[in-house]
Amino acid sequence: MLSEQEILRRQKLDELHALGINPYPAELFEVNVGSKDILDNYENNKIEYKNVSLAGRVMAVRIMGNAAFATLQDSSGRIQIYVKRDEICPNEDKTLYNTVFKKLIDIGDIVGVVGYVFTTQVGEISIHVTEFKLLSKALKPLPIAKEKEGETFDAVTDPEFRYRQRYADLIVNPHVREVFRQRTQLVNTMRTFLNDKGYLEVETPILQPLYGGAAARPFKTHHNTLDMTLYLRIANELYLKRLIVGGFDGVYEFSKDFRNEGMSRFHNPEFTQIELYVAYKDYAWMMELVENMVEQIALDMHGTTEVQAGEHVINFQKPWKRYTMYEAIEHFTGVDISEMDEAALRETCRNLKVHVDEKMGRGKLIDELFGEHCEGKLIQPTFITDYPVEMSPLAKKHRSKPGLVERFEAICNGKEICNAFSELNDPIDQRNRFEEQLELGKRGDDEAMMLDEDFLRALEYGMPPTAGLGIGIDRLTMIMTNQKSIQDVLFFPQMKAER
């Protein structure tokens, strides 16, 4: 059902048509300047702004008889415009101003103006309009929190509205655009960093006959022509490692991945990560790369390695603190679990109030224990290294510590931001690990990995020693832009269906 304001706007639309004015014209409107350019540079170079053409959305209107002031918002900011009836209607027909501008233009309409820049008596840089054109009539009023005398005050903060109607959120909360500009800057810094090292950006399949590369529940679909089940990828690791087998020394991909799991302010079923694989390197080398790259991101975005994230100031200056997985658990719980078998570990988890069930193997128990008692306490960037082999089916066994693998995660602001291995390249060992995962699946672990025969075949051709890395772009962006929820760094986060 339409609201009173929506009905009124549709009536105005009919009046525009009756006047012979197309409220959605198709012809080109040439824009030669942005509002930010004018506000930043006019005072130092006034002669350049004698003939400006600008388009944007009307955000406020103040009618003053035969003249009016309005606020125009374009992609770079807001600027005041001044409209005088006798200048935009130089002939006897005053319809454009008296009817169109005064009565039929609403907040939210998109208009184009031509004119010259001047400074008002109160010192505000403005555009004196000589030509005016309606470019798009808005039929739905903007969700303005407060309005008085045509001016808007306060931002709209309701998360349900902001995430569901991001297009309107970006209009009424233009500062939100800066978060997404910074997100793009973050990605561009990473891309430049890796390209400068000679690594190749690639693309791998999103629809996969077998899902793999992580422990997660997949989304499933069906291909009609092939009459086969396909899965949305949960990771692109196994395909990228196939490329290392094929002879590339370094490949990376910014990938959309999908995991059919719970949702929270740190989890969205569709998310973005970068995965990187470099031949003839190991996890110790990859830790240094991560330190260097993330430090560079902070410097490029903020000019400093110190970044505000909620109540904390995160310092990404290298080197970062390091704990092994067992050291971290003992540090935060006082319990050494390094020699415990599954039964003793399950009892320890219960004693430490960690929820466990019989489906969980030793690796899952350790993961739950670390997540409950350690992860949230790691605020400054910290590497957690040397994981138990049960937790890492794709990582190489540690060269000097039996029962462990060469793996690290970077934890920052209480959450994992990256995961990396010295990649397992022994096809026999890899098959055994996959088979262990199948046994966990039989016990009811619906996140256990599948056995991928084609990937094993690729390893049998020989994969060089390789370091692999995955970084969650969404979580890193949350930290770098000081956002509390993953929904704040996704243009269109997943939402429940509207009722």
Secondary structure, DSSP 8 states (H G I E B T S, - for coil): ---HHHHHHHHHHHHHHHTT--SS--S-------HHHHHHHGGG-GGGGSSEEEEEEEEEEEEETTEEEEEEEETTEEEEEEEEHHHH--SS--HIIIIIIIII--TT-EEEEEEEEEE-TTS-EEEEEEEEEEEE---S----SEEETTEEES----HHHHHHTHHHHHHH-THHHHHHHHHHHHHHHHHHHHHHTT-EE----SEESS--SSS----EEEETTTTEEEEE-S--HHHHHHHHHTT-SEEEEEEEEE-----BTTB-SEEEEEEEEEET--HHHHHHHHHHHHHHHHHHHHSSSEEEETTEEEE--SS-EEEEHHHHHHHHHS---TT--HHHHHHHHHHTT----TT--HHHHHHHHHHHHTGGG--S-EEEEEEEGGG-TTB-B-SSSTTEEEEEEEEETTEEEEEEEEB---HHHHHHHHHHHHHHHHTT-TT-----HHHHHHHHT----EEEEEEEHHHHHHHHTT-SSGGGG-SS-------
